[in-house]
């Protein structure tokens, strides 16, 4: 997939655990884990906004586009 999820990087920079972020954002631990591992097919803007607020970052800090090299 060409979209890379760097949520784990931002969480490490903010010294925040998956459990803590899940509680603060208000989404389940399993859904946050799916997003963190890059297995999610979509993310709601409201969820992305909440994550950015809690981690004090921009969406580009979490999501990155890398075209497939062929």
mmCIF file of the N, C-alpha and C atoms, coordinates in Angstrom:
data_MODEL
# 
_entry.id   MODEL 
# 
loop_
_atom_site.group_PDB 
_atom_site.id 
_atom_site.type_symbol 
_atom_site.label_atom_id 
_atom_site.label_alt_id 
_atom_site.label_comp_id 
_atom_site.label_asym_id 
_atom_site.label_entity_id 
_atom_site.label_seq_id 
_atom_site.pdbx_PDB_ins_code 
_atom_site.Cartn_x 
_atom_site.Cartn_y 
_atom_site.Cartn_z 
_atom_site.occupancy 
_atom_site.B_iso_or_equiv 
_atom_site.pdbx_formal_charge 
_atom_site.auth_seq_id 
_atom_site.auth_comp_id 
_atom_site.auth_asym_id 
_atom_site.auth_atom_id 
_atom_site.pdbx_PDB_model_num 
ATOM 1   N N  . UNK A 1 1  ? 0.833   -1.182 0.000   1.00 0.00 ? 1  UNK A N  1 
ATOM 2   C CA . UNK A 1 1  ? 0.000   0.000  0.000   1.00 0.00 ? 1  UNK A CA 1 
ATOM 3   C C  . UNK A 1 1  ? 0.879   1.246  0.000   1.00 0.00 ? 1  UNK A C  1 
ATOM 4   N N  . UNK A 1 2  ? 0.446   2.260  -0.666  1.00 0.00 ? 2  UNK A N  1 
ATOM 5   C CA . UNK A 1 2  ? 1.235   3.474  -0.820  1.00 0.00 ? 2  UNK A CA 1 
ATOM 6   C C  . UNK A 1 2  ? 1.100   4.436  0.363   1.00 0.00 ? 2  UNK A C  1 
ATOM 7   N N  . UNK A 1 3  ? 0.126   4.206  1.236   1.00 0.00 ? 3  UNK A N  1 
ATOM 8   C CA . UNK A 1 3  ? -0.042  5.060  2.417   1.00 0.00 ? 3  UNK A CA 1 
ATOM 9   C C  . UNK A 1 3  ? 0.629   4.381  3.607   1.00 0.00 ? 3  UNK A C  1 
ATOM 10  N N  . UNK A 1 4  ? 1.565   5.091  4.211   1.00 0.00 ? 4  UNK A N  1 
ATOM 11  C CA . UNK A 1 4  ? 2.295   4.583  5.367   1.00 0.00 ? 4  UNK A CA 1 
ATOM 12  C C  . UNK A 1 4  ? 1.748   5.276  6.612   1.00 0.00 ? 4  UNK A C  1 
ATOM 13  N N  . UNK A 1 5  ? 1.454   4.490  7.647   1.00 0.00 ? 5  UNK A N  1 
ATOM 14  C CA . UNK A 1 5  ? 0.947   5.041  8.900   1.00 0.00 ? 5  UNK A CA 1 
ATOM 15  C C  . UNK A 1 5  ? 2.097   5.104  9.900   1.00 0.00 ? 5  UNK A C  1 
ATOM 16  N N  . UNK A 1 6  ? 2.421   6.314  10.333  1.00 0.00 ? 6  UNK A N  1 
ATOM 17  C CA . UNK A 1 6  ? 3.521   6.537  11.280  1.00 0.00 ? 6  UNK A CA 1 
ATOM 18  C C  . UNK A 1 6  ? 3.002   6.858  12.678  1.00 0.00 ? 6  UNK A C  1 
ATOM 19  N N  . UNK A 1 7  ? 1.870   6.295  13.032  1.00 0.00 ? 7  UNK A N  1 
ATOM 20  C CA . UNK A 1 7  ? 1.278   6.565  14.335  1.00 0.00 ? 7  UNK A CA 1 
ATOM 21  C C  . UNK A 1 7  ? 2.204   6.128  15.465  1.00 0.00 ? 7  UNK A C  1 
ATOM 22  N N  . UNK A 1 8  ? 2.858   4.994  15.298  1.00 0.00 ? 8  UNK A N  1 
ATOM 23  C CA . UNK A 1 8  ? 3.762   4.505  16.343  1.00 0.00 ? 8  UNK A CA 1 
ATOM 24  C C  . UNK A 1 8  ? 4.931   5.458  16.574  1.00 0.00 ? 8  UNK A C  1 
ATOM 25  N N  . UNK A 1 9  ? 5.390   6.109  15.515  1.00 0.00 ? 9  UNK A N  1 
ATOM 26  C CA . UNK A 1 9  ? 6.490   7.079  15.636  1.00 0.00 ? 9  UNK A CA 1 
ATOM 27  C C  . UNK A 1 9  ? 6.053   8.275  16.472  1.00 0.00 ? 9  UNK A C  1 
ATOM 28  N N  . UNK A 1 10 ? 4.858   8.810  16.172  1.00 0.00 ? 10 UNK A N  1 
ATOM 29  C CA . UNK A 1 10 ? 4.361   9.964  16.919  1.00 0.00 ? 10 UNK A CA 1 
ATOM 30  C C  . UNK A 1 10 ? 4.062   9.597  18.369  1.00 0.00 ? 10 UNK A C  1 
ATOM 31  N N  . UNK A 1 11 ? 3.541   8.402  18.583  1.00 0.00 ? 11 UNK A N  1 
ATOM 32  C CA . UNK A 1 11 ? 3.272   7.959  19.949  1.00 0.00 ? 11 UNK A CA 1 
ATOM 33  C C  . UNK A 1 11 ? 4.576   7.851  20.743  1.00 0.00 ? 11 UNK A C  1 
ATOM 34  N N  . UNK A 1 12 ? 5.613   7.355  20.114  1.00 0.00 ? 12 UNK A N  1 
ATOM 35  C CA . UNK A 1 12 ? 6.914   7.237  20.784  1.00 0.00 ? 12 UNK A CA 1 
ATOM 36  C C  . UNK A 1 12 ? 7.482   8.622  21.095  1.00 0.00 ? 12 UNK A C  1 
ATOM 37  N N  . UNK A 1 13 ? 7.345   9.555  20.163  1.00 0.00 ? 13 UNK A N  1 
ATOM 38  C CA . UNK A 1 13 ? 7.836   10.915 20.396  1.00 0.00 ? 13 UNK A CA 1 
ATOM 39  C C  . UNK A 1 13 ? 7.116   11.575 21.566  1.00 0.00 ? 13 UNK A C  1 
ATOM 40  N N  . UNK A 1 14 ? 5.846   11.262 21.732  1.00 0.00 ? 14 UNK A N  1 
ATOM 41  C CA . UNK A 1 14 ? 5.047   11.853 22.813  1.00 0.00 ? 14 UNK A CA 1 
ATOM 42  C C  . UNK A 1 14 ? 5.043   10.978 24.076  1.00 0.00 ? 14 UNK A C  1 
ATOM 43  N N  . UNK A 1 15 ? 5.759   9.846  23.994  1.00 0.00 ? 15 UNK A N  1 
ATOM 44  C CA . UNK A 1 15 ? 5.831   8.895  25.118  1.00 0.00 ? 15 UNK A CA 1 
ATOM 45  C C  . UNK A 1 15 ? 4.434   8.495  25.596  1.00 0.00 ? 15 UNK A C  1 
ATOM 46  N N  . UNK A 1 16 ? 3.611   8.094  24.637  1.00 0.00 ? 16 UNK A N  1 
ATOM 47  C CA . UNK A 1 16 ? 2.241   7.719  24.930  1.00 0.00 ? 16 UNK A CA 1 
ATOM 48  C C  . UNK A 1 16 ? 1.991   6.280  24.501  1.00 0.00 ? 16 UNK A C  1 
ATOM 49  N N  . UNK A 1 17 ? 1.338   5.526  25.351  1.00 0.00 ? 17 UNK A N  1 
ATOM 50  C CA . UNK A 1 17 ? 1.031   4.132  25.045  1.00 0.00 ? 17 UNK A CA 1 
ATOM 51  C C  . UNK A 1 17 ? -0.233  4.038  24.200  1.00 0.00 ? 17 UNK A C  1 
ATOM 52  N N  . UNK A 1 18 ? -0.417  2.882  23.590  1.00 0.00 ? 18 UNK A N  1 
ATOM 53  C CA . UNK A 1 18 ? -1.609  2.622  22.784  1.00 0.00 ? 18 UNK A CA 1 
ATOM 54  C C  . UNK A 1 18 ? -2.858  2.709  23.662  1.00 0.00 ? 18 UNK A C  1 
ATOM 55  N N  . UNK A 1 19 ? -2.767  2.172  24.880  1.00 0.00 ? 19 UNK A N  1 
ATOM 56  C CA . UNK A 1 19 ? -3.903  2.218  25.809  1.00 0.00 ? 19 UNK A CA 1 
ATOM 57  C C  . UNK A 1 19 ? -4.271  3.654  26.158  1.00 0.00 ? 19 UNK A C  1 
ATOM 58  N N  . UNK A 1 20 ? -3.275  4.465  26.454  1.00 0.00 ? 20 UNK A N  1 
ATOM 59  C CA . UNK A 1 20 ? -3.514  5.854  26.832  1.00 0.00 ? 20 UNK A CA 1 
ATOM 60  C C  . UNK A 1 20 ? -4.141  6.633  25.675  1.00 0.00 ? 20 UNK A C  1 
ATOM 61  N N  . UNK A 1 21 ? -3.598  6.457  24.470  1.00 0.00 ? 21 UNK A N  1 
ATOM 62  C CA . UNK A 1 21 ? -4.136  7.151  23.298  1.00 0.00 ? 21 UNK A CA 1 
ATOM 63  C C  . UNK A 1 21 ? -5.566  6.703  23.022  1.00 0.00 ? 21 UNK A C  1 
ATOM 64  N N  . UNK A 1 22 ? -5.813  5.417  23.132  1.00 0.00 ? 22 UNK A N  1 
ATOM 65  C CA . UNK A 1 22 ? -7.148  4.871  22.911  1.00 0.00 ? 22 UNK A CA 1 
ATOM 66  C C  . UNK A 1 22 ? -8.163  5.515  23.847  1.00 0.00 ? 22 UNK A C  1 
ATOM 67  N N  . UNK A 1 23 ? -7.811  5.635  25.127  1.00 0.00 ? 23 UNK A N  1 
ATOM 68  C CA . UNK A 1 23 ? -8.709  6.245  26.108  1.00 0.00 ? 23 UNK A CA 1 
ATOM 69  C C  . UNK A 1 23 ? -8.945  7.718  25.805  1.00 0.00 ? 23 UNK A C  1 
ATOM 70  N N  . UNK A 1 24 ? -7.888  8.444  25.460  1.00 0.00 ? 24 UNK A N  1 
ATOM 71  C CA . UNK A 1 24 ? -8.003  9.885  25.224  1.00 0.00 ? 24 UNK A CA 1 
ATOM 72  C C  . UNK A 1 24 ? -8.756  10.208 23.936  1.00 0.00 ? 24 UNK A C  1 
ATOM 73  N N  . UNK A 1 25 ? -8.572  9.372  22.910  1.00 0.00 ? 25 UNK A N  1 
ATOM 74  C CA . UNK A 1 25 ? -9.234  9.611  21.625  1.00 0.00 ? 25 UNK A CA 1 
ATOM 75  C C  . UNK A 1 25 ? -10.677 9.111  21.655  1.00 0.00 ? 25 UNK A C  1 
ATOM 76  N N  . UNK A 1 26 ? -10.917 8.067  22.443  1.00 0.00 ? 26 UNK A N  1 
ATOM 77  C CA . UNK A 1 26 ? -12.264 7.527  22.540  1.00 0.00 ? 26 UNK A CA 1 
ATOM 78  C C  . UNK A 1 26 ? -12.589 6.484  21.496  1.00 0.00 ? 26 UNK A C  1 
ATOM 79  N N  . UNK A 1 27 ? -11.572 5.761  21.032  1.00 0.00 ? 27 UNK A N  1 
ATOM 80  C CA . UNK A 1 27 ? -11.818 4.636  20.121  1.00 0.00 ? 27 UNK A CA 1 
ATOM 81  C C  . UNK A 1 27 ? -11.259 3.372  20.770  1.00 0.00 ? 27 UNK A C  1 
ATOM 82  N N  . UNK A 1 28 ? -11.739 2.237  20.301  1.00 0.00 ? 28 UNK A N  1 
ATOM 83  C CA . UNK A 1 28 ? -11.328 0.982  20.925  1.00 0.00 ? 28 UNK A CA 1 
ATOM 84  C C  . UNK A 1 28 ? -9.850  0.709  20.678  1.00 0.00 ? 28 UNK A C  1 
ATOM 85  N N  . UNK A 1 29 ? -9.280  -0.029 21.591  1.00 0.00 ? 29 UNK A N  1 
ATOM 86  C CA . UNK A 1 29 ? -7.885  -0.414 21.478  1.00 0.00 ? 29 UNK A CA 1 
ATOM 87  C C  . UNK A 1 29 ? -7.656  -1.220 20.204  1.00 0.00 ? 29 UNK A C  1 
ATOM 88  N N  . UNK A 1 30 ? -8.591  -2.096 19.864  1.00 0.00 ? 30 UNK A N  1 
ATOM 89  C CA . UNK A 1 30 ? -8.422  -2.919 18.660  1.00 0.00 ? 30 UNK A CA 1 
ATOM 90  C C  . UNK A 1 30 ? -8.465  -2.076 17.388  1.00 0.00 ? 30 UNK A C  1 
ATOM 91  N N  . UNK A 1 31 ? -9.353  -1.082 17.323  1.00 0.00 ? 31 UNK A N  1 
ATOM 92  C CA . UNK A 1 31 ? -9.405  -0.219 16.135  1.00 0.00 ? 31 UNK A CA 1 
ATOM 93  C C  . UNK A 1 31 ? -8.150  0.640  16.017  1.00 0.00 ? 31 UNK A C  1 
ATOM 94  N N  . UNK A 1 32 ? -7.654  1.131  17.133  1.00 0.00 ? 32 UNK A N  1 
ATOM 95  C CA . UNK A 1 32 ? -6.429  1.930  17.112  1.00 0.00 ? 32 UNK A CA 1 
ATOM 96  C C  . UNK A 1 32 ? -5.241  1.060  16.706  1.00 0.00 ? 32 UNK A C  1 
ATOM 97  N N  . UNK A 1 33 ? -5.230  -0.171 17.155  1.00 0.00 ? 33 UNK A N  1 
ATOM 98  C CA . UNK A 1 33 ? -4.165  -1.103 16.796  1.00 0.00 ? 33 UNK A CA 1 
ATOM 99  C C  . UNK A 1 33 ? -4.180  -1.402 15.296  1.00 0.00 ? 33 UNK A C  1 
ATOM 100 N N  . UNK A 1 34 ? -5.365  -1.575 14.735  1.00 0.00 ? 34 UNK A N  1 
ATOM 101 C CA . UNK A 1 34 ? -5.504  -1.810 13.288  1.00 0.00 ? 34 UNK A CA 1 
ATOM 102 C C  . UNK A 1 34 ? -4.952  -0.626 12.510  1.00 0.00 ? 34 UNK A C  1 
ATOM 103 N N  . UNK A 1 35 ? -5.245  0.577  12.979  1.00 0.00 ? 35 UNK A N  1 
ATOM 104 C CA . UNK A 1 35 ? -4.724  1.785  12.325  1.00 0.00 ? 35 UNK A CA 1 
ATOM 105 C C  . UNK A 1 35 ? -3.207  1.846  12.459  1.00 0.00 ? 35 UNK A C  1 
ATOM 106 N N  . UNK A 1 36 ? -2.702  1.592  13.661  1.00 0.00 ? 36 UNK A N  1 
ATOM 107 C CA . UNK A 1 36 ? -1.268  1.687  13.934  1.00 0.00 ? 36 UNK A CA 1 
ATOM 108 C C  . UNK A 1 36 ? -0.453  0.716  13.073  1.00 0.00 ? 36 UNK A C  1 
ATOM 109 N N  . UNK A 1 37 ? -0.988  -0.467 12.839  1.00 0.00 ? 37 UNK A N  1 
ATOM 110 C CA . UNK A 1 37 ? -0.264  -1.470 12.058  1.00 0.00 ? 37 UNK A CA 1 
ATOM 111 C C  . UNK A 1 37 ? -0.416  -1.291 10.551  1.00 0.00 ? 37 UNK A C  1 
ATOM 112 N N  . UNK A 1 38 ? -1.207  -0.292 10.136  1.00 0.00 ? 38 UNK A N  1 
ATOM 113 C CA . UNK A 1 38 ? -1.377  -0.033 8.711   1.00 0.00 ? 38 UNK A CA 1 
ATOM 114 C C  . UNK A 1 38 ? -2.377  -0.947 8.039   1.00 0.00 ? 38 UNK A C  1 
ATOM 115 N N  . UNK A 1 39 ? -3.182  -1.675 8.817   1.00 0.00 ? 39 UNK A N  1 
ATOM 116 C CA . UNK A 1 39 ? -4.151  -2.608 8.246   1.00 0.00 ? 39 UNK A CA 1 
ATOM 117 C C  . UNK A 1 39 ? -5.513  -1.960 7.998   1.00 0.00 ? 39 UNK A C  1 
ATOM 118 N N  . UNK A 1 40 ? -5.689  -0.725 8.449   1.00 0.00 ? 40 UNK A N  1 
ATOM 119 C CA . UNK A 1 40 ? -6.965  -0.031 8.262   1.00 0.00 ? 40 UNK A CA 1 
ATOM 120 C C  . UNK A 1 40 ? -7.150  0.344  6.794   1.00 0.00 ? 40 UNK A C  1 
ATOM 121 N N  . UNK A 1 41 ? -8.373  0.265  6.338   1.00 0.00 ? 41 UNK A N  1 
ATOM 122 C CA . UNK A 1 41 ? -8.700  0.637  4.959   1.00 0.00 ? 41 UNK A CA 1 
ATOM 123 C C  . UNK A 1 41 ? -9.127  2.096  4.863   1.00 0.00 ? 41 UNK A C  1 
ATOM 124 N N  . UNK A 1 42 ? -9.510  2.682  6.004   1.00 0.00 ? 42 UNK A N  1 
ATOM 125 C CA . UNK A 1 42 ? -9.983  4.064  6.016   1.00 0.00 ? 42 UNK A CA 1 
ATOM 126 C C  . UNK A 1 42 ? -9.858  4.622  7.430   1.00 0.00 ? 42 UNK A C  1 
ATOM 127 N N  . UNK A 1 43 ? -9.922  5.942  7.529   1.00 0.00 ? 43 UNK A N  1 
ATOM 128 C CA . UNK A 1 43 ? -9.958  6.615  8.824   1.00 0.00 ? 43 UNK A CA 1 
ATOM 129 C C  . UNK A 1 43 ? -10.884 7.815  8.692   1.00 0.00 ? 43 UNK A C  1 
ATOM 130 N N  . UNK A 1 44 ? -11.725 7.996  9.676   1.00 0.00 ? 44 UNK A N  1 
ATOM 131 C CA . UNK A 1 44 ? -12.624 9.152  9.672   1.00 0.00 ? 44 UNK A CA 1 
ATOM 132 C C  . UNK A 1 44 ? -11.820 10.400 9.995   1.00 0.00 ? 44 UNK A C  1 
ATOM 133 N N  . UNK A 1 45 ? -12.206 11.505 9.375   1.00 0.00 ? 45 UNK A N  1 
ATOM 134 C CA . UNK A 1 45 ? -11.544 12.772 9.668   1.00 0.00 ? 45 UNK A CA 1 
ATOM 135 C C  . UNK A 1 45 ? -11.682 13.130 11.138  1.00 0.00 ? 45 UNK A C  1 
ATOM 136 N N  . UNK A 1 46 ? -12.814 12.806 11.743  1.00 0.00 ? 46 UNK A N  1 
ATOM 137 C CA . UNK A 1 46 ? -13.014 13.118 13.155  1.00 0.00 ? 46 UNK A CA 1 
ATOM 138 C C  . UNK A 1 46 ? -12.035 12.336 14.032  1.00 0.00 ? 46 UNK A C  1 
ATOM 139 N N  . UNK A 1 47 ? -11.746 11.100 13.653  1.00 0.00 ? 47 UNK A N  1 
ATOM 140 C CA . UNK A 1 47 ? -10.771 10.291 14.393  1.00 0.00 ? 47 UNK A CA 1 
ATOM 141 C C  . UNK A 1 47 ? -9.371  10.843 14.193  1.00 0.00 ? 47 UNK A C  1 
ATOM 142 N N  . UNK A 1 48 ? -9.034  11.174 12.955  1.00 0.00 ? 48 UNK A N  1 
ATOM 143 C CA . UNK A 1 48 ? -7.724  11.752 12.652  1.00 0.00 ? 48 UNK A CA 1 
ATOM 144 C C  . UNK A 1 48 ? -7.542  13.072 13.392  1.00 0.00 ? 48 UNK A C  1 
ATOM 145 N N  . UNK A 1 49 ? -8.582  13.882 13.425  1.00 0.00 ? 49 UNK A N  1 
ATOM 146 C CA . UNK A 1 49 ? -8.526  15.153 14.135  1.00 0.00 ? 49 UNK A CA 1 
ATOM 147 C C  . UNK A 1 49 ? -8.287  14.934 15.633  1.00 0.00 ? 49 UNK A C  1 
ATOM 148 N N  . UNK A 1 50 ? -8.989  13.977 16.218  1.00 0.00 ? 50 UNK A N  1 
ATOM 149 C CA . UNK A 1 50 ? -8.831  13.697 17.646  1.00 0.00 ? 50 UNK A CA 1 
ATOM 150 C C  . UNK A 1 50 ? -7.420  13.203 17.955  1.00 0.00 ? 50 UNK A C  1 
ATOM 151 N N  . UNK A 1 51 ? -6.880  12.335 17.103  1.00 0.00 ? 51 UNK A N  1 
ATOM 152 C CA . UNK A 1 51 ? -5.513  11.827 17.296  1.00 0.00 ? 51 UNK A CA 1 
ATOM 153 C C  . UNK A 1 51 ? -4.516  12.973 17.202  1.00 0.00 ? 51 UNK A C  1 
ATOM 154 N N  . UNK A 1 52 ? -4.700  13.836 16.213  1.00 0.00 ? 52 UNK A N  1 
ATOM 155 C CA . UNK A 1 52 ? -3.791  14.978 16.048  1.00 0.00 ? 52 UNK A CA 1 
ATOM 156 C C  . UNK A 1 52 ? -3.847  15.926 17.236  1.00 0.00 ? 52 UNK A C  1 
ATOM 157 N N  . UNK A 1 53 ? -5.038  16.139 17.776  1.00 0.00 ? 53 UNK A N  1 
ATOM 158 C CA . UNK A 1 53 ? -5.172  17.003 18.949  1.00 0.00 ? 53 UNK A CA 1 
ATOM 159 C C  . UNK A 1 53 ? -4.428  16.416 20.142  1.00 0.00 ? 53 UNK A C  1 
ATOM 160 N N  . UNK A 1 54 ? -4.631  15.131 20.378  1.00 0.00 ? 54 UNK A N  1 
ATOM 161 C CA . UNK A 1 54 ? -4.018  14.480 21.543  1.00 0.00 ? 54 UNK A CA 1 
ATOM 162 C C  . UNK A 1 54 ? -2.503  14.421 21.395  1.00 0.00 ? 54 UNK A C  1 
ATOM 163 N N  . UNK A 1 55 ? -2.021  14.102 20.187  1.00 0.00 ? 55 UNK A N  1 
ATOM 164 C CA . UNK A 1 55 ? -0.574  13.973 19.972  1.00 0.00 ? 55 UNK A CA 1 
ATOM 165 C C  . UNK A 1 55 ? 0.086   15.303 19.604  1.00 0.00 ? 55 UNK A C  1 
ATOM 166 N N  . UNK A 1 56 ? -0.718  16.356 19.473  1.00 0.00 ? 56 UNK A N  1 
ATOM 167 C CA . UNK A 1 56 ? -0.213  17.680 19.107  1.00 0.00 ? 56 UNK A CA 1 
ATOM 168 C C  . UNK A 1 56 ? 0.653   17.604 17.850  1.00 0.00 ? 56 UNK A C  1 
ATOM 169 N N  . UNK A 1 57 ? 0.016   17.130 16.780  1.00 0.00 ? 57 UNK A N  1 
ATOM 170 C CA . UNK A 1 57 ? 0.743   16.965 15.516  1.00 0.00 ? 57 UNK A CA 1 
ATOM 171 C C  . UNK A 1 57 ? -0.180  17.266 14.340  1.00 0.00 ? 57 UNK A C  1 
ATOM 172 N N  . UNK A 1 58 ? 0.365   17.194 13.150  1.00 0.00 ? 58 UNK A N  1 
ATOM 173 C CA . UNK A 1 58 ? -0.376  17.392 11.914  1.00 0.00 ? 58 UNK A CA 1 
ATOM 174 C C  . UNK A 1 58 ? -0.700  16.025 11.300  1.00 0.00 ? 58 UNK A C  1 
ATOM 175 N N  . UNK A 1 59 ? -1.747  15.941 10.464  1.00 0.00 ? 59 UNK A N  1 
ATOM 176 C CA . UNK A 1 59 ? -2.056  14.674 9.796   1.00 0.00 ? 59 UNK A CA 1 
ATOM 177 C C  . UNK A 1 59 ? -0.861  14.103 9.022   1.00 0.00 ? 59 UNK A C  1 
ATOM 178 N N  . UNK A 1 60 ? -0.049  14.976 8.444   1.00 0.00 ? 60 UNK A N  1 
ATOM 179 C CA . UNK A 1 60 ? 1.131   14.515 7.685   1.00 0.00 ? 60 UNK A CA 1 
ATOM 180 C C  . UNK A 1 60 ? 2.183   13.878 8.581   1.00 0.00 ? 60 UNK A C  1 
ATOM 181 N N  . UNK A 1 61 ? 2.122   14.133 9.886   1.00 0.00 ? 61 UNK A N  1 
ATOM 182 C CA . UNK A 1 61 ? 3.034   13.473 10.809  1.00 0.00 ? 61 UNK A CA 1 
ATOM 183 C C  . UNK A 1 61 ? 2.644   12.015 11.014  1.00 0.00 ? 61 UNK A C  1 
ATOM 184 N N  . UNK A 1 62 ? 1.380   11.704 10.744  1.00 0.00 ? 62 UNK A N  1 
ATOM 185 C CA . UNK A 1 62 ? 0.854   10.359 10.961  1.00 0.00 ? 62 UNK A CA 1 
ATOM 186 C C  . UNK A 1 62 ? 0.734   9.574  9.662   1.00 0.00 ? 62 UNK A C  1 
ATOM 187 N N  . UNK A 1 63 ? 0.287   10.244 8.608   1.00 0.00 ? 63 UNK A N  1 
ATOM 188 C CA . UNK A 1 63 ? 0.076   9.578  7.320   1.00 0.00 ? 63 UNK A CA 1 
ATOM 189 C C  . UNK A 1 63 ? 1.079   10.073 6.291   1.00 0.00 ? 63 UNK A C  1 
ATOM 190 N N  . UNK A 1 64 ? 1.648   9.143  5.553   1.00 0.00 ? 64 UNK A N  1 
ATOM 191 C CA . UNK A 1 64 ? 2.662   9.474  4.551   1.00 0.00 ? 64 UNK A CA 1 
ATOM 192 C C  . UNK A 1 64 ? 2.358   8.716  3.261   1.00 0.00 ? 64 UNK A C  1 
ATOM 193 N N  . UNK A 1 65 ? 2.539   9.384  2.143   1.00 0.00 ? 65 UNK A N  1 
ATOM 194 C CA . UNK A 1 65 ? 2.320   8.745  0.841   1.00 0.00 ? 65 UNK A CA 1 
ATOM 195 C C  . UNK A 1 65 ? 3.666   8.377  0.226   1.00 0.00 ? 65 UNK A C  1 
ATOM 196 N N  . UNK A 1 66 ? 3.827   7.100  -0.070  1.00 0.00 ? 66 UNK A N  1 
ATOM 197 C CA . UNK A 1 66 ? 5.011   6.631  -0.781  1.00 0.00 ? 66 UNK A CA 1 
ATOM 198 C C  . UNK A 1 66 ? 4.545   5.803  -1.960  1.00 0.00 ? 66 UNK A C  1 
ATOM 199 N N  . UNK A 1 67 ? 4.738   6.322  -3.170  1.00 0.00 ? 67 UNK A N  1 
ATOM 200 C CA . UNK A 1 67 ? 4.280   5.584  -4.351  1.00 0.00 ? 67 UNK A CA 1 
ATOM 201 C C  . UNK A 1 67 ? 4.996   4.255  -4.471  1.00 0.00 ? 67 UNK A C  1 
ATOM 202 N N  . UNK A 1 68 ? 4.249   3.273  -4.952  1.00 0.00 ? 68 UNK A N  1 
ATOM 203 C CA . UNK A 1 68 ? 4.848   1.959  -5.195  1.00 0.00 ? 68 UNK A CA 1 
ATOM 204 C C  . UNK A 1 68 ? 5.895   2.071  -6.296  1.00 0.00 ? 68 UNK A C  1 
ATOM 205 N N  . UNK A 1 69 ? 7.039   1.504  -6.049  1.00 0.00 ? 69 UNK A N  1 
ATOM 206 C CA . UNK A 1 69 ? 8.127   1.511  -7.036  1.00 0.00 ? 69 UNK A CA 1 
ATOM 207 C C  . UNK A 1 69 ? 7.996   0.233  -7.862  1.00 0.00 ? 69 UNK A C  1 
ATOM 208 N N  . UNK A 1 70 ? 7.959   0.395  -9.178  1.00 0.00 ? 70 UNK A N  1 
ATOM 209 C CA . UNK A 1 70 ? 7.818   -0.785 -10.051 1.00 0.00 ? 70 UNK A CA 1 
ATOM 210 C C  . UNK A 1 70 ? 8.970   -0.893 -10.999 1.00 0.00 ? 70 UNK A C  1 
# 
